[in-house]
């Protein structure tokens, strides 16, 4: 089943689109419960496994009726199907996470905005420049373009991260805007 779906080229465009949308906003949600992430992924994986089982049962019944292409379900097919299930579960999970993040952002728009200045723990420059910081004893990162071409040492020692955020449901926070300021 999974090899049939993955053989369609348009599915890769959909997957890339979902990943781009996810990349845009997943760092703006703080304190997302880890248990919720694991639960959502496992739920997606179990649903895909049920569909795979039903599909394989129908194929087995169809092959038994026609006696053509009778194929023994071997370990390679099992591995390919489980790998495909993991891939599809991941993308369904990402799609659900995008919807949840959108909901969190929309509910936070109506709530009052708070502001906090946090020390910058680290700055990594590369393919994507990231500022690392701690918020409520948890480490996070935010994308940051460095228009002034400041060095890592200058950013860490002389700047703070100014975050404007709103509290959302389940003790999660949504960052509305952020920038760095001189200490």
PyMOL commands that set and color helices and strands:
alter all, ss='L'
color gray80, all
select helices_A, chain A and resi 2-6+10-28+34-66+75-109+152-158+169-171
alter helices_A, ss='H'
color red, helices_A
select strands_A, chain A and resi 29-30+114-124+130-135+138-143+159-167+173-182
alter strands_A, ss='S'
color yellow, strands_A
deselect
rebuild
show_as cartoon
